[in-house]
Amino acid sequence: MVTKQLKKIIKEPRSIKHHELTNDQEDLIQTIRSTTRKHNRNNVTRTQAYFDFYQKHPEIHWALLAHLVSRNAGWNMTDLKGEYLPFLLSRKEQDDFFAFLERGNWLIFQDAYPQLLLYEESKKRGTPLFHLLSFLEISKFMEPFWSQFWEKSTKEALTIALIINEQQYIEERVVQHKHYKDTVLDTILFKLQDIFEFNHILLPYMTPFQKKTKLVGGAVHHFSSVNERINLGKGLYDLLFSVQSRLKHTVDWAKDYPHTGSRHDFWPHLFNHIKETAPDEKHELTSNPCSLHPISPKIYSPQLTRVWKDFDHEKAVPDDWFKNKKMLHFVKKPVKMLKGDIQGTYCKAIEELESAASTKAFFHKRN
């Protein structure tokens, strides 16, 4: 039983002695670190890496969920340089918010992707290598779940464990970090999510009979709450994998529309990665975004690599978050199912952003 193992290993001191590794194991760890760094350049590269991995190993459900959530992080990053938010946020606020989003996205990848690569290597060799997780500075929380998955193919348990682990991993390093609390969470993000319900996670899909992409998903209303983020992650996982036909359409959509960071990827009728309005003019909506009718001019939503340079990250401080039993209830806690009907809420948020940007632009011109 995994929970019994977890209760036992909490009390065990963790000793990592690299001299205990064979030359082959050392080489493997260095290869995994190097491959992770290569794909962790920016949101676009890491988002694609998740999807490429899922296509090779579809039994790892978390990789698809991570791909789609990472797409949303990229859309939030480019919104900061898009049609509306530059009217509402100063240049410094844009930079601070990007640094916050990028840091979380980077940290999760550099912790999770080595786990995926170690699993891939285990498959190649036909033997589990999860005892090497500690040498990759992965929380001891994860080893029992990977071992159980190897033996029993417990897909849901592994996915939930990865959701818990990654949200805990960024908790102290980003969410509760004083710098990000002061510059983003207690100021910018609070303002945006309070007024515009900013934290939407969209899962796009398109059926063969439709020409427009539909959206399902969920929202977190208190991003600073690790409990809420974990519950949302579990709900999104259930939403994504509970309807097999929609899952297939979601995967097909992801294949057909590689991630660029622009919202043009999912709604080209509404967004364009080329700015169609004059530099100092603010776009005005001519119809309800949810009508799915083409509008002109379109809302500017740039491609990520055109508006944000690759970010130079400080190395993550090695520290295992798993020090007490506090999070164990999430392993067994039932999933709170999401309704999934996010499309109307998201369209309302677009309209509210447009209205707020119009007001700000009007007063700016008067002054």
VOKELUM-32544 format. One record per residue (C-alpha): x, y, z; residue in three letters; residue number from 1. Coordinates in steps of 0.05 Angstrom, whole numbers, always signed. Layout:
N
<vexro px="X" py="Y" pz="Z" resn="ALA" resi="NUM"/>
...
! end
This chain:
367
<vexro px="+0" py="+0" pz="+0" resn="MET" resi="1"/>
<vexro px="+31" py="+66" pz="-23" resn="VAL" resi="2"/>
<vexro px="+5" py="+108" pz="+36" resn="THR" resi="3"/>
<vexro px="+39" py="+59" pz="+85" resn="LYS" resi="4"/>
<vexro px="+104" py="+66" pz="+48" resn="GLN" resi="5"/>
<vexro px="+98" py="+142" pz="+48" resn="LEU" resi="6"/>
<vexro px="+86" py="+144" pz="+123" resn="LYS" resi="7"/>
<vexro px="+148" py="+102" pz="+132" resn="LYS" resi="8"/>
<vexro px="+195" py="+142" pz="+87" resn="ILE" resi="9"/>
<vexro px="+175" py="+209" pz="+118" resn="ILE" resi="10"/>
<vexro px="+216" py="+188" pz="+179" resn="LYS" resi="11"/>
<vexro px="+275" py="+161" pz="+140" resn="GLU" resi="12"/>
<vexro px="+334" py="+209" pz="+131" resn="PRO" resi="13"/>
<vexro px="+353" py="+218" pz="+59" resn="ARG" resi="14"/>
<vexro px="+425" py="+207" pz="+42" resn="SER" resi="15"/>
<vexro px="+448" py="+219" pz="-29" resn="ILE" resi="16"/>
<vexro px="+517" py="+192" pz="-42" resn="LYS" resi="17"/>
<vexro px="+539" py="+201" pz="-114" resn="HIS" resi="18"/>
<vexro px="+599" py="+155" pz="-105" resn="HIS" resi="19"/>
<vexro px="+549" py="+98" pz="-100" resn="GLU" resi="20"/>
<vexro px="+530" py="+106" pz="-172" resn="LEU" resi="21"/>
<vexro px="+560" py="+65" pz="-228" resn="THR" resi="22"/>
<vexro px="+591" py="+100" pz="-288" resn="ASN" resi="23"/>
<vexro px="+531" py="+79" pz="-329" resn="ASP" resi="24"/>
<vexro px="+483" py="+109" pz="-278" resn="GLN" resi="25"/>
<vexro px="+523" py="+174" pz="-275" resn="GLU" resi="26"/>
<vexro px="+521" py="+179" pz="-350" resn="ASP" resi="27"/>
<vexro px="+446" py="+167" pz="-351" resn="LEU" resi="28"/>
<vexro px="+434" py="+222" pz="-299" resn="ILE" resi="29"/>
<vexro px="+477" py="+271" pz="-337" resn="GLN" resi="30"/>
<vexro px="+441" py="+254" pz="-402" resn="THR" resi="31"/>
<vexro px="+373" py="+265" pz="-369" resn="ILE" resi="32"/>
<vexro px="+396" py="+332" pz="-340" resn="ARG" resi="33"/>
<vexro px="+423" py="+354" pz="-408" resn="SER" resi="34"/>
<vexro px="+360" py="+333" pz="-446" resn="THR" resi="35"/>
<vexro px="+317" py="+369" pz="-394" resn="THR" resi="36"/>
<vexro px="+357" py="+433" pz="-401" resn="ARG" resi="37"/>
<vexro px="+351" py="+429" pz="-477" resn="LYS" resi="38"/>
<vexro px="+275" py="+427" pz="-475" resn="HIS" resi="39"/>
<vexro px="+268" py="+476" pz="-417" resn="ASN" resi="40"/>
<vexro px="+288" py="+538" pz="-458" resn="ARG" resi="41"/>
<vexro px="+219" py="+570" pz="-458" resn="ASN" resi="42"/>
<vexro px="+145" py="+555" pz="-452" resn="ASN" resi="43"/>
<vexro px="+139" py="+534" pz="-525" resn="VAL" resi="44"/>
<vexro px="+195" py="+483" pz="-522" resn="THR" resi="45"/>
<vexro px="+174" py="+452" pz="-456" resn="ARG" resi="46"/>
<vexro px="+100" py="+449" pz="-476" resn="THR" resi="47"/>
<vexro px="+119" py="+412" pz="-540" resn="GLN" resi="48"/>
<vexro px="+164" py="+365" pz="-502" resn="ALA" resi="49"/>
<vexro px="+106" py="+343" pz="-457" resn="TYR" resi="50"/>
<vexro px="+63" py="+328" pz="-518" resn="PHE" resi="51"/>
<vexro px="+119" py="+291" pz="-555" resn="ASP" resi="52"/>
<vexro px="+129" py="+248" pz="-494" resn="PHE" resi="53"/>
<vexro px="+54" py="+233" pz="-487" resn="TYR" resi="54"/>
<vexro px="+50" py="+211" pz="-560" resn="GLN" resi="55"/>
<vexro px="+106" py="+161" pz="-547" resn="LYS" resi="56"/>
<vexro px="+80" py="+139" pz="-479" resn="HIS" resi="57"/>
<vexro px="+4" py="+151" pz="-476" resn="PRO" resi="58"/>
<vexro px="+0" py="+110" pz="-412" resn="GLU" resi="59"/>
<vexro px="+30" py="+171" pz="-376" resn="ILE" resi="60"/>
<vexro px="-33" py="+212" pz="-372" resn="HIS" resi="61"/>
<vexro px="+0" py="+268" pz="-334" resn="TRP" resi="62"/>
<vexro px="+43" py="+286" pz="-395" resn="ALA" resi="63"/>
<vexro px="-19" py="+306" pz="-435" resn="LEU" resi="64"/>
<vexro px="-50" py="+344" pz="-377" resn="LEU" resi="65"/>
<vexro px="+17" py="+380" pz="-367" resn="ALA" resi="66"/>
<vexro px="+19" py="+397" pz="-441" resn="HIS" resi="67"/>
<vexro px="-49" py="+430" pz="-440" resn="LEU" resi="68"/>
<vexro px="-38" py="+467" pz="-374" resn="VAL" resi="69"/>
<vexro px="+29" py="+491" pz="-400" resn="SER" resi="70"/>
<vexro px="-6" py="+517" pz="-463" resn="ARG" resi="71"/>
<vexro px="-50" py="+559" pz="-417" resn="ASN" resi="72"/>
<vexro px="+12" py="+586" pz="-382" resn="ALA" resi="73"/>
<vexro px="+38" py="+608" pz="-450" resn="GLY" resi="74"/>
<vexro px="-27" py="+642" pz="-468" resn="TRP" resi="75"/>
<vexro px="-25" py="+680" pz="-402" resn="ASN" resi="76"/>
<vexro px="+46" py="+701" pz="-417" resn="MET" resi="77"/>
<vexro px="+29" py="+729" pz="-486" resn="THR" resi="78"/>
<vexro px="-34" py="+763" pz="-460" resn="ASP" resi="79"/>
<vexro px="+13" py="+809" pz="-422" resn="LEU" resi="80"/>
<vexro px="+37" py="+836" pz="-490" resn="LYS" resi="81"/>
<vexro px="-30" py="+826" pz="-525" resn="GLY" resi="82"/>
<vexro px="-89" py="+872" pz="-541" resn="GLU" resi="83"/>
<vexro px="-116" py="+891" pz="-473" resn="TYR" resi="84"/>
<vexro px="-69" py="+879" pz="-414" resn="LEU" resi="85"/>
<vexro px="-17" py="+931" pz="-436" resn="PRO" resi="86"/>
<vexro px="-71" py="+983" pz="-424" resn="PHE" resi="87"/>
<vexro px="-82" py="+957" pz="-353" resn="LEU" resi="88"/>
<vexro px="-12" py="+938" pz="-330" resn="LEU" resi="89"/>
<vexro px="+52" py="+979" pz="-330" resn="SER" resi="90"/>
<vexro px="+114" py="+953" pz="-365" resn="ARG" resi="91"/>
<vexro px="+144" py="+932" pz="-298" resn="LYS" resi="92"/>
<vexro px="+80" py="+896" pz="-279" resn="GLU" resi="93"/>
<vexro px="+81" py="+859" pz="-345" resn="GLN" resi="94"/>
<vexro px="+153" py="+838" pz="-333" resn="ASP" resi="95"/>
<vexro px="+140" py="+817" pz="-261" resn="ASP" resi="96"/>
<vexro px="+80" py="+775" pz="-280" resn="PHE" resi="97"/>
<vexro px="+118" py="+742" pz="-337" resn="PHE" resi="98"/>
<vexro px="+175" py="+725" pz="-290" resn="ALA" resi="99"/>
<vexro px="+125" py="+694" pz="-241" resn="PHE" resi="100"/>
<vexro px="+91" py="+651" pz="-295" resn="LEU" resi="101"/>
<vexro px="+157" py="+632" pz="-328" resn="GLU" resi="102"/>
<vexro px="+190" py="+612" pz="-262" resn="ARG" resi="103"/>
<vexro px="+133" py="+565" pz="-243" resn="GLY" resi="104"/>
<vexro px="+130" py="+535" pz="-313" resn="ASN" resi="105"/>
<vexro px="+206" py="+525" pz="-314" resn="TRP" resi="106"/>
<vexro px="+209" py="+495" pz="-244" resn="LEU" resi="107"/>
<vexro px="+154" py="+444" pz="-257" resn="ILE" resi="108"/>
<vexro px="+188" py="+421" pz="-321" resn="PHE" resi="109"/>
<vexro px="+257" py="+414" pz="-290" resn="GLN" resi="110"/>
<vexro px="+227" py="+371" pz="-235" resn="ASP" resi="111"/>
<vexro px="+177" py="+330" pz="-275" resn="ALA" resi="112"/>
<vexro px="+212" py="+318" pz="-342" resn="TYR" resi="113"/>
<vexro px="+271" py="+280" pz="-312" resn="PRO" resi="114"/>
<vexro px="+220" py="+233" pz="-281" resn="GLN" resi="115"/>
<vexro px="+189" py="+221" pz="-349" resn="LEU" resi="116"/>
<vexro px="+257" py="+209" pz="-381" resn="LEU" resi="117"/>
<vexro px="+276" py="+160" pz="-325" resn="LEU" resi="118"/>
<vexro px="+211" py="+121" pz="-338" resn="TYR" resi="119"/>
<vexro px="+226" py="+121" pz="-413" resn="GLU" resi="120"/>
<vexro px="+295" py="+92" pz="-400" resn="GLU" resi="121"/>
<vexro px="+265" py="+40" pz="-353" resn="SER" resi="122"/>
<vexro px="+220" py="+18" pz="-410" resn="LYS" resi="123"/>
<vexro px="+279" py="+13" pz="-458" resn="LYS" resi="124"/>
<vexro px="+319" py="-29" pz="-409" resn="ARG" resi="125"/>
<vexro px="+260" py="-69" pz="-385" resn="GLY" resi="126"/>
<vexro px="+277" py="-56" pz="-312" resn="THR" resi="127"/>
<vexro px="+254" py="-2" pz="-263" resn="PRO" resi="128"/>
<vexro px="+305" py="+53" pz="-249" resn="LEU" resi="129"/>
<vexro px="+265" py="+93" pz="-199" resn="PHE" resi="130"/>
<vexro px="+317" py="+85" pz="-144" resn="HIS" resi="131"/>
<vexro px="+354" py="+139" pz="-183" resn="LEU" resi="132"/>
<vexro px="+300" py="+191" pz="-172" resn="LEU" resi="133"/>
<vexro px="+335" py="+216" pz="-109" resn="SER" resi="134"/>
<vexro px="+399" py="+229" pz="-149" resn="PHE" resi="135"/>
<vexro px="+357" py="+275" pz="-194" resn="LEU" resi="136"/>
<vexro px="+334" py="+313" pz="-132" resn="GLU" resi="137"/>
<vexro px="+262" py="+288" pz="-140" resn="ILE" resi="138"/>
<vexro px="+220" py="+284" pz="-77" resn="SER" resi="139"/>
<vexro px="+219" py="+217" pz="-41" resn="LYS" resi="140"/>
<vexro px="+143" py="+224" pz="-46" resn="PHE" resi="141"/>
<vexro px="+146" py="+201" pz="-119" resn="MET" resi="142"/>
<vexro px="+186" py="+136" pz="-117" resn="GLU" resi="143"/>
<vexro px="+130" py="+91" pz="-88" resn="PRO" resi="144"/>
<vexro px="+81" py="+116" pz="-141" resn="PHE" resi="145"/>
<vexro px="+128" py="+103" pz="-199" resn="TRP" resi="146"/>
<vexro px="+145" py="+34" pz="-170" resn="SER" resi="147"/>
<vexro px="+71" py="+17" pz="-162" resn="GLN" resi="148"/>
<vexro px="+56" py="+43" pz="-233" resn="PHE" resi="149"/>
<vexro px="+112" py="-2" pz="-261" resn="TRP" resi="150"/>
<vexro px="+82" py="-63" pz="-228" resn="GLU" resi="151"/>
<vexro px="+7" py="-50" pz="-234" resn="LYS" resi="152"/>
<vexro px="-1" py="+6" pz="-286" resn="SER" resi="153"/>
<vexro px="-38" py="+50" pz="-236" resn="THR" resi="154"/>
<vexro px="-47" py="+109" pz="-284" resn="LYS" resi="155"/>
<vexro px="-94" py="+150" pz="-241" resn="GLU" resi="156"/>
<vexro px="-53" py="+143" pz="-177" resn="ALA" resi="157"/>
<vexro px="+10" py="+164" pz="-214" resn="LEU" resi="158"/>
<vexro px="-24" py="+224" pz="-246" resn="THR" resi="159"/>
<vexro px="-52" py="+249" pz="-180" resn="ILE" resi="160"/>
<vexro px="+15" py="+239" pz="-146" resn="ALA" resi="161"/>
<vexro px="+49" py="+281" pz="-200" resn="LEU" resi="162"/>
<vexro px="-4" py="+335" pz="-192" resn="ILE" resi="163"/>
<vexro px="+7" py="+337" pz="-117" resn="ILE" resi="164"/>
<vexro px="+83" py="+335" pz="-124" resn="ASN" resi="165"/>
<vexro px="+89" py="+391" pz="-175" resn="GLU" resi="166"/>
<vexro px="+42" py="+438" pz="-139" resn="GLN" resi="167"/>
<vexro px="+79" py="+426" pz="-74" resn="GLN" resi="168"/>
<vexro px="+145" py="+435" pz="-110" resn="TYR" resi="169"/>
<vexro px="+127" py="+506" pz="-132" resn="ILE" resi="170"/>
<vexro px="+92" py="+524" pz="-66" resn="GLU" resi="171"/>
<vexro px="+153" py="+551" pz="-28" resn="GLU" resi="172"/>
<vexro px="+196" py="+566" pz="-89" resn="ARG" resi="173"/>
<vexro px="+144" py="+611" pz="-124" resn="VAL" resi="174"/>
<vexro px="+75" py="+618" pz="-93" resn="VAL" resi="175"/>
<vexro px="+98" py="+633" pz="-22" resn="GLN" resi="176"/>
<vexro px="+164" py="+665" pz="-43" resn="HIS" resi="177"/>
<vexro px="+166" py="+735" pz="-16" resn="LYS" resi="178"/>
<vexro px="+188" py="+767" pz="-81" resn="HIS" resi="179"/>
<vexro px="+131" py="+738" pz="-122" resn="TYR" resi="180"/>
<vexro px="+80" py="+750" pz="-66" resn="LYS" resi="181"/>
<vexro px="+99" py="+823" pz="-63" resn="ASP" resi="182"/>
<vexro px="+105" py="+836" pz="-138" resn="THR" resi="183"/>
<vexro px="+50" py="+791" pz="-166" resn="VAL" resi="184"/>
<vexro px="+5" py="+750" pz="-121" resn="LEU" resi="185"/>
<vexro px="-15" py="+804" pz="-72" resn="ASP" resi="186"/>
<vexro px="-20" py="+858" pz="-126" resn="THR" resi="187"/>
<vexro px="-26" py="+842" pz="-200" resn="ILE" resi="188"/>
<vexro px="-56" py="+772" pz="-199" resn="LEU" resi="189"/>
<vexro px="-103" py="+790" pz="-142" resn="PHE" resi="190"/>
<vexro px="-128" py="+849" pz="-182" resn="LYS" resi="191"/>
<vexro px="-137" py="+810" pz="-246" resn="LEU" resi="192"/>
<vexro px="-170" py="+748" pz="-217" resn="GLN" resi="193"/>
<vexro px="-215" py="+789" pz="-172" resn="ASP" resi="194"/>
<vexro px="-242" py="+831" pz="-229" resn="ILE" resi="195"/>
<vexro px="-236" py="+787" pz="-290" resn="PHE" resi="196"/>
<vexro px="-235" py="+715" pz="-264" resn="GLU" resi="197"/>
<vexro px="-167" py="+711" pz="-297" resn="PHE" resi="198"/>
<vexro px="-145" py="+641" pz="-280" resn="ASN" resi="199"/>
<vexro px="-180" py="+599" pz="-333" resn="HIS" resi="200"/>
<vexro px="-151" py="+533" pz="-355" resn="ILE" resi="201"/>
<vexro px="-178" py="+518" pz="-425" resn="LEU" resi="202"/>
<vexro px="-178" py="+449" pz="-456" resn="LEU" resi="203"/>
<vexro px="-192" py="+458" pz="-531" resn="PRO" resi="204"/>
<vexro px="-220" py="+404" pz="-576" resn="TYR" resi="205"/>
<vexro px="-252" py="+399" pz="-644" resn="MET" resi="206"/>
<vexro px="-298" py="+343" pz="-669" resn="THR" resi="207"/>
<vexro px="-294" py="+321" pz="-742" resn="PRO" resi="208"/>
<vexro px="-363" py="+353" pz="-754" resn="PHE" resi="209"/>
<vexro px="-344" py="+422" pz="-728" resn="GLN" resi="210"/>
<vexro px="-303" py="+477" pz="-758" resn="LYS" resi="211"/>
<vexro px="-294" py="+515" pz="-693" resn="LYS" resi="212"/>
<vexro px="-254" py="+495" pz="-632" resn="THR" resi="213"/>
<vexro px="-295" py="+485" pz="-569" resn="LYS" resi="214"/>
<vexro px="-269" py="+496" pz="-499" resn="LEU" resi="215"/>
<vexro px="-279" py="+459" pz="-433" resn="VAL" resi="216"/>
<vexro px="-239" py="+470" pz="-370" resn="GLY" resi="217"/>
<vexro px="-239" py="+501" pz="-301" resn="GLY" resi="218"/>
<vexro px="-214" py="+559" pz="-260" resn="ALA" resi="219"/>
<vexro px="-177" py="+569" pz="-195" resn="VAL" resi="220"/>
<vexro px="-203" py="+628" pz="-155" resn="HIS" resi="221"/>
<vexro px="-148" py="+628" pz="-102" resn="HIS" resi="222"/>
<vexro px="-83" py="+613" pz="-137" resn="PHE" resi="223"/>
<vexro px="-44" py="+621" pz="-73" resn="SER" resi="224"/>
<vexro px="-80" py="+560" pz="-43" resn="SER" resi="225"/>
<vexro px="-42" py="+496" pz="-57" resn="VAL" resi="226"/>
<vexro px="-105" py="+457" pz="-38" resn="ASN" resi="227"/>
<vexro px="-145" py="+493" pz="-93" resn="GLU" resi="228"/>
<vexro px="-91" py="+483" pz="-145" resn="ARG" resi="229"/>
<vexro px="-87" py="+408" pz="-130" resn="ILE" resi="230"/>
<vexro px="-163" py="+401" pz="-131" resn="ASN" resi="231"/>
<vexro px="-166" py="+438" pz="-198" resn="LEU" resi="232"/>
<vexro px="-111" py="+393" pz="-226" resn="GLY" resi="233"/>
<vexro px="-149" py="+330" pz="-205" resn="LYS" resi="234"/>
<vexro px="-213" py="+358" pz="-233" resn="GLY" resi="235"/>
<vexro px="-180" py="+376" pz="-300" resn="LEU" resi="236"/>
<vexro px="-151" py="+306" pz="-304" resn="TYR" resi="237"/>
<vexro px="-219" py="+275" pz="-294" resn="ASP" resi="238"/>
<vexro px="-249" py="+322" pz="-345" resn="LEU" resi="239"/>
<vexro px="-195" py="+307" pz="-396" resn="LEU" resi="240"/>
<vexro px="-197" py="+231" pz="-391" resn="PHE" resi="241"/>
<vexro px="-269" py="+216" pz="-371" resn="SER" resi="242"/>
<vexro px="-299" py="+222" pz="-441" resn="VAL" resi="243"/>
<vexro px="-258" py="+180" pz="-490" resn="GLN" resi="244"/>
<vexro px="-287" py="+212" pz="-553" resn="SER" resi="245"/>
<vexro px="-270" py="+282" pz="-528" resn="ARG" resi="246"/>
<vexro px="-201" py="+259" pz="-506" resn="LEU" resi="247"/>
<vexro px="-187" py="+235" pz="-577" resn="LYS" resi="248"/>
<vexro px="-211" py="+301" pz="-606" resn="HIS" resi="249"/>
<vexro px="-167" py="+339" pz="-556" resn="THR" resi="250"/>
<vexro px="-105" py="+299" pz="-576" resn="VAL" resi="251"/>
<vexro px="-122" py="+307" pz="-650" resn="ASP" resi="252"/>
<vexro px="-129" py="+382" pz="-639" resn="TRP" resi="253"/>
<vexro px="-62" py="+386" pz="-604" resn="ALA" resi="254"/>
<vexro px="-29" py="+349" pz="-663" resn="LYS" resi="255"/>
<vexro px="-61" py="+395" pz="-714" resn="ASP" resi="256"/>
<vexro px="-46" py="+460" pz="-677" resn="TYR" resi="257"/>
<vexro px="+25" py="+462" pz="-648" resn="PRO" resi="258"/>
<vexro px="+33" py="+510" pz="-590" resn="HIS" resi="259"/>
<vexro px="+58" py="+580" pz="-607" resn="THR" resi="260"/>
<vexro px="+33" py="+617" pz="-545" resn="GLY" resi="261"/>
<vexro px="-18" py="+656" pz="-587" resn="SER" resi="262"/>
<vexro px="-92" py="+646" pz="-574" resn="ARG" resi="263"/>
<vexro px="-98" py="+645" pz="-649" resn="HIS" resi="264"/>
<vexro px="-80" py="+571" pz="-641" resn="ASP" resi="265"/>
<vexro px="-149" py="+555" pz="-615" resn="PHE" resi="266"/>
<vexro px="-195" py="+612" pz="-638" resn="TRP" resi="267"/>
<vexro px="-169" py="+642" pz="-704" resn="PRO" resi="268"/>
<vexro px="-237" py="+673" pz="-716" resn="HIS" resi="269"/>
<vexro px="-225" py="+719" pz="-656" resn="LEU" resi="270"/>
<vexro px="-149" py="+725" pz="-647" resn="PHE" resi="271"/>
<vexro px="-91" py="+740" pz="-693" resn="ASN" resi="272"/>
<vexro px="-16" py="+737" pz="-678" resn="HIS" resi="273"/>
<vexro px="-8" py="+799" pz="-722" resn="ILE" resi="274"/>
<vexro px="-34" py="+865" pz="-694" resn="LYS" resi="275"/>
<vexro px="-91" py="+891" pz="-738" resn="GLU" resi="276"/>
<vexro px="-105" py="+955" pz="-699" resn="THR" resi="277"/>
<vexro px="-61" py="+1017" pz="-698" resn="ALA" resi="278"/>
<vexro px="-6" py="+1017" pz="-645" resn="PRO" resi="279"/>
<vexro px="-41" py="+1064" pz="-597" resn="ASP" resi="280"/>
<vexro px="-112" py="+1042" pz="-612" resn="GLU" resi="281"/>
<vexro px="-151" py="+993" pz="-570" resn="LYS" resi="282"/>
<vexro px="-191" py="+938" pz="-604" resn="HIS" resi="283"/>
<vexro px="-267" py="+940" pz="-596" resn="GLU" resi="284"/>
<vexro px="-309" py="+877" pz="-598" resn="LEU" resi="285"/>
<vexro px="-363" py="+876" pz="-650" resn="THR" resi="286"/>
<vexro px="-398" py="+812" pz="-627" resn="SER" resi="287"/>
<vexro px="-400" py="+763" pz="-569" resn="ASN" resi="288"/>
<vexro px="-335" py="+722" pz="-570" resn="PRO" resi="289"/>
<vexro px="-376" py="+659" pz="-558" resn="CYS" resi="290"/>
<vexro px="-416" py="+669" pz="-621" resn="SER" resi="291"/>
<vexro px="-356" py="+640" pz="-657" resn="LEU" resi="292"/>
<vexro px="-369" py="+686" pz="-716" resn="HIS" resi="293"/>
<vexro px="-307" py="+716" pz="-749" resn="PRO" resi="294"/>
<vexro px="-294" py="+787" pz="-728" resn="ILE" resi="295"/>
<vexro px="-252" py="+842" pz="-760" resn="SER" resi="296"/>
<vexro px="-204" py="+868" pz="-737" resn="PRO" resi="297"/>
<vexro px="-183" py="+810" pz="-693" resn="LYS" resi="298"/>
<vexro px="-156" py="+814" pz="-622" resn="ILE" resi="299"/>
<vexro px="-80" py="+816" pz="-620" resn="TYR" resi="300"/>
<vexro px="-50" py="+754" pz="-588" resn="SER" resi="301"/>
<vexro px="+24" py="+748" pz="-605" resn="PRO" resi="302"/>
<vexro px="+67" py="+686" pz="-611" resn="GLN" resi="303"/>
<vexro px="+108" py="+678" pz="-548" resn="LEU" resi="304"/>
<vexro px="+178" py="+678" pz="-578" resn="THR" resi="305"/>
<vexro px="+164" py="+744" pz="-614" resn="ARG" resi="306"/>
<vexro px="+148" py="+782" pz="-550" resn="VAL" resi="307"/>
<vexro px="+188" py="+747" pz="-495" resn="TRP" resi="308"/>
<vexro px="+262" py="+728" pz="-496" resn="LYS" resi="309"/>
<vexro px="+286" py="+664" pz="-464" resn="ASP" resi="310"/>
<vexro px="+293" py="+675" pz="-389" resn="PHE" resi="311"/>
<vexro px="+357" py="+662" pz="-350" resn="ASP" resi="312"/>
<vexro px="+336" py="+622" pz="-288" resn="HIS" resi="313"/>
<vexro px="+372" py="+613" pz="-222" resn="GLU" resi="314"/>
<vexro px="+383" py="+541" pz="-203" resn="LYS" resi="315"/>
<vexro px="+327" py="+513" pz="-160" resn="ALA" resi="316"/>
<vexro px="+345" py="+505" pz="-87" resn="VAL" resi="317"/>
<vexro px="+347" py="+429" pz="-72" resn="PRO" resi="318"/>
<vexro px="+297" py="+414" pz="-16" resn="ASP" resi="319"/>
<vexro px="+246" py="+359" pz="-8" resn="ASP" resi="320"/>
<vexro px="+176" py="+387" pz="+8" resn="TRP" resi="321"/>
<vexro px="+152" py="+319" pz="+34" resn="PHE" resi="322"/>
<vexro px="+166" py="+326" pz="+108" resn="LYS" resi="323"/>
<vexro px="+99" py="+309" pz="+141" resn="ASN" resi="324"/>
<vexro px="+33" py="+273" pz="+129" resn="LYS" resi="325"/>
<vexro px="-6" py="+337" pz="+113" resn="LYS" resi="326"/>
<vexro px="-14" py="+322" pz="+39" resn="MET" resi="327"/>
<vexro px="-29" py="+248" pz="+43" resn="LEU" resi="328"/>
<vexro px="-104" py="+260" pz="+45" resn="HIS" resi="329"/>
<vexro px="-100" py="+285" pz="-27" resn="PHE" resi="330"/>
<vexro px="-78" py="+216" pz="-49" resn="VAL" resi="331"/>
<vexro px="-145" py="+185" pz="-30" resn="LYS" resi="332"/>
<vexro px="-190" py="+246" pz="-30" resn="LYS" resi="333"/>
<vexro px="-245" py="+238" pz="-83" resn="PRO" resi="334"/>
<vexro px="-240" py="+281" pz="-145" resn="VAL" resi="335"/>
<vexro px="-285" py="+341" pz="-144" resn="LYS" resi="336"/>
<vexro px="-314" py="+337" pz="-214" resn="MET" resi="337"/>
<vexro px="-314" py="+400" pz="-256" resn="LEU" resi="338"/>
<vexro px="-375" py="+419" pz="-297" resn="LYS" resi="339"/>
<vexro px="-326" py="+437" pz="-352" resn="GLY" resi="340"/>
<vexro px="-370" py="+492" pz="-383" resn="ASP" resi="341"/>
<vexro px="-316" py="+545" pz="-382" resn="ILE" resi="342"/>
<vexro px="-329" py="+574" pz="-451" resn="GLN" resi="343"/>
<vexro px="-383" py="+624" pz="-429" resn="GLY" resi="344"/>
<vexro px="-342" py="+647" pz="-369" resn="THR" resi="345"/>
<vexro px="-281" py="+657" pz="-412" resn="TYR" resi="346"/>
<vexro px="-319" py="+698" pz="-464" resn="CYS" resi="347"/>
<vexro px="-347" py="+742" pz="-408" resn="LYS" resi="348"/>
<vexro px="-275" py="+753" pz="-383" resn="ALA" resi="349"/>
<vexro px="-254" py="+776" pz="-453" resn="ILE" resi="350"/>
<vexro px="-311" py="+826" pz="-455" resn="GLU" resi="351"/>
<vexro px="-294" py="+852" pz="-386" resn="GLU" resi="352"/>
<vexro px="-220" py="+860" pz="-405" resn="LEU" resi="353"/>
<vexro px="-241" py="+898" pz="-468" resn="GLU" resi="354"/>
<vexro px="-287" py="+943" pz="-428" resn="SER" resi="355"/>
<vexro px="-233" py="+958" pz="-375" resn="ALA" resi="356"/>
<vexro px="-181" py="+971" pz="-429" resn="ALA" resi="357"/>
<vexro px="-229" py="+1019" pz="-464" resn="SER" resi="358"/>
<vexro px="-241" py="+1058" pz="-400" resn="THR" resi="359"/>
<vexro px="-166" py="+1062" pz="-385" resn="LYS" resi="360"/>
<vexro px="-151" py="+1084" pz="-457" resn="ALA" resi="361"/>
<vexro px="-206" py="+1137" pz="-454" resn="PHE" resi="362"/>
<vexro px="-179" py="+1169" pz="-390" resn="PHE" resi="363"/>
<vexro px="-107" py="+1164" pz="-416" resn="HIS" resi="364"/>
<vexro px="-126" py="+1204" pz="-478" resn="LYS" resi="365"/>
<vexro px="-163" py="+1257" pz="-436" resn="ARG" resi="366"/>
<vexro px="-102" py="+1266" pz="-393" resn="ASN" resi="367"/>
! end
